[in-house]
């Protein structure tokens, strides 16, 4: 009996220890600010894209265009990652696109990759869909302006302390003339202490 009780107690203790080492997950708001490592994260992408789009849409180029009583057609081109770390620029670009579309101030045109997929669909429709429902090729809305940019970084690290500096540059360029009608930049500086990360 003593042996049985001892075995049960041992199992209970082992279970308690095992449960104590388990993973704990806490759901948080998607727009909450959480910095664990000091590296670029979703909060940086969201805040930078929101602020830069606001600056772009408040600039004089849009006011001048407004005299034509129509919305400019804009497309986002490449945003190059020139920083020291892996950054998903796609997430950043998606944030820019969302803020532009939701602003209601511009007409947004599909990017290059999306246009190729749409053209494939129209080519398929040309051979398989009825004349009444197929979407004709050669009727695309061409963009008048393209946003291009880059994400750059500088790291100063000594031991377990680091200063991580990001500079994000975006430019809005008139496609026909190649004239830059807006240039924006956003800077982020983070001081990371007790870091085990080698930037």
C-alpha positions in Angstrom: 0.0 0.0 0.0 2.9 2.3 0.9 4.5 1.5 -2.4 1.3 2.3 -4.3 0.9 5.6 -2.5 4.5 6.5 -3.1 4.0 5.8 -6.8 0.9 8.0 -7.0 2.7 10.8 -5.2 5.6 10.6 -7.5 3.3 10.7 -10.5 1.5 13.7 -9.1 4.8 15.6 -8.5 6.0 14.8 -12.0 2.8 16.0 -13.5 3.0 19.2 -11.5 6.6 19.8 -12.6 5.7 19.0 -16.2 2.8 21.4 -16.3 4.9 24.1 -14.8 7.3 23.8 -17.7 4.6 24.0 -20.3 4.1 26.8 -22.9 1.9 29.7 -21.8 0.0 31.7 -24.4 -1.8 34.9 -23.8 -3.9 36.5 -26.5 -3.3 40.2 -26.9 -4.7 43.0 -29.1 -3.4 42.9 -32.7 -2.4 46.5 -32.4 -0.7 46.2 -29.0 3.0 47.3 -28.8 5.2 44.5 -27.7 9.0 44.7 -28.1 10.9 41.5 -27.1 14.2 41.6 -28.9 14.4 45.2 -30.2 14.3 44.0 -33.8 11.9 45.4 -36.4 8.4 44.0 -35.7 4.7 44.3 -36.8 4.2 47.4 -34.6 7.0 49.2 -36.5 5.5 48.3 -39.8 2.0 49.4 -38.8 3.0 52.7 -37.2 5.5 53.7 -39.9 3.2 52.9 -42.8 0.3 54.8 -41.2 2.3 57.9 -40.4 4.0 58.0 -43.8 0.8 57.6 -45.8 -0.8 60.4 -43.7 2.1 62.6 -44.6 2.0 61.7 -48.2 -1.8 62.4 -48.5 -1.4 65.7 -46.7 1.3 66.9 -49.1 0.8 69.6 -51.8 1.0 67.1 -54.7 -2.5 65.8 -53.8 -3.9 69.2 -53.4 -2.7 70.2 -56.8 -4.0 67.0 -58.4 -7.4 67.6 -56.7 -8.0 70.6 -59.1 -8.7 67.9 -61.8 -11.7 66.7 -59.7 -10.6 63.1 -59.9 -8.6 60.7 -57.8 -4.9 59.9 -58.7 -4.1 56.3 -59.6 -1.3 54.9 -57.3 0.6 51.7 -57.2 3.2 50.5 -54.6 6.5 49.3 -56.2 9.4 47.8 -54.5 10.4 48.6 -50.9 14.0 47.3 -50.5 15.3 45.9 -47.3 18.8 47.3 -46.9 18.8 46.8 -43.1 21.0 44.4 -41.1 18.1 41.9 -40.4 15.5 40.0 -42.2 12.4 42.1 -42.6 9.2 41.1 -44.3 8.7 44.1 -46.5 5.5 42.5 -47.8 3.8 43.1 -44.5 4.9 46.8 -44.6 3.7 47.2 -48.2 0.4 45.6 -47.3 -0.1 48.2 -44.5 0.7 51.0 -47.0 -1.8 49.7 -49.5 -4.5 49.4 -46.9 -4.1 52.9 -45.6 -4.0 54.3 -49.1 -7.2 52.4 -50.2 -9.1 53.2 -47.0 -8.2 56.9 -47.2 -10.6 57.3 -50.1 -8.3 59.9 -51.6 -6.6 57.8 -54.3 -7.5 55.0 -56.7 -5.2 52.1 -56.0 -3.9 49.9 -58.8 -2.8 46.3 -58.4 0.9 45.8 -58.2 3.0 43.9 -60.8 2.6 40.4 -59.3 -1.1 40.9 -58.9 -1.5 42.2 -62.4 0.2 39.1 -63.9 -2.2 36.9 -61.9 -5.2 38.9 -63.1 -4.0 38.7 -66.7 -3.7 34.9 -66.4 -7.3 34.9 -65.2 -8.5 37.0 -68.1 -6.6 34.8 -70.6 -8.4 31.8 -69.1 -11.7 33.6 -69.3 -11.1 34.4 -73.0 -11.1 30.7 -73.8 -13.6 29.4 -71.3 -16.1 32.1 -70.2 -19.2 33.3 -72.0 -18.9 36.4 -74.1 -21.4 38.1 -71.7 -19.3 37.4 -68.5 -15.7 37.4 -69.7 -13.5 40.4 -68.7 -11.7 42.0 -71.7 -8.0 42.4 -71.9 -6.5 45.8 -72.6 -8.9 47.7 -70.3 -6.6 48.1 -67.3 -6.3 51.3 -65.4 -2.7 52.5 -65.6 -1.1 53.9 -62.5 -0.1 57.6 -62.6 2.1 57.4 -59.5 4.4 54.8 -58.0 5.7 54.5 -54.4 9.2 53.2 -54.1 11.3 53.0 -50.9 13.9 51.4 -48.7 14.4 50.3 -45.1 17.9 51.0 -43.7 19.5 50.4 -40.3 22.5 51.2 -38.2 23.5 49.2 -35.1 25.8 50.2 -32.3 26.3 47.4 -29.9 28.6 46.9 -26.9 28.2 43.7 -24.8 24.6 43.3 -23.8 23.5 46.9 -24.8 22.6 48.0 -28.3 21.2 51.0 -30.1 19.3 50.1 -33.2 18.4 52.8 -35.6 16.1 52.4 -38.6 15.4 54.9 -41.3 12.6 54.3 -43.7 12.5 56.3 -47.0 9.6 56.5 -49.4 9.2 58.4 -52.6 6.1 59.1 -54.7 7.1 59.4 -58.4 5.0 60.5 -61.4 5.3 57.6 -63.8 5.1 59.7 -67.1 7.6 62.3 -66.1 9.6 60.5 -63.4 9.1 63.6 -61.3 9.3 63.0 -57.5 6.3 64.7 -56.1 6.7 63.6 -52.5 9.6 62.3 -50.4 9.0 61.0 -46.9 11.2 59.5 -44.2 10.6 58.0 -40.8 13.2 57.3 -38.1 13.0 54.7 -35.3 15.6 54.4 -32.6 15.6 51.7 -30.0 17.9 51.2 -26.9 18.1 47.5 -26.0 19.5 46.5 -22.7 20.5 43.0 -21.4 20.2 41.7 -24.9 21.4 38.2 -25.7 20.8 39.0 -29.4 23.7 39.7 -31.6 22.5 42.4 -34.0 
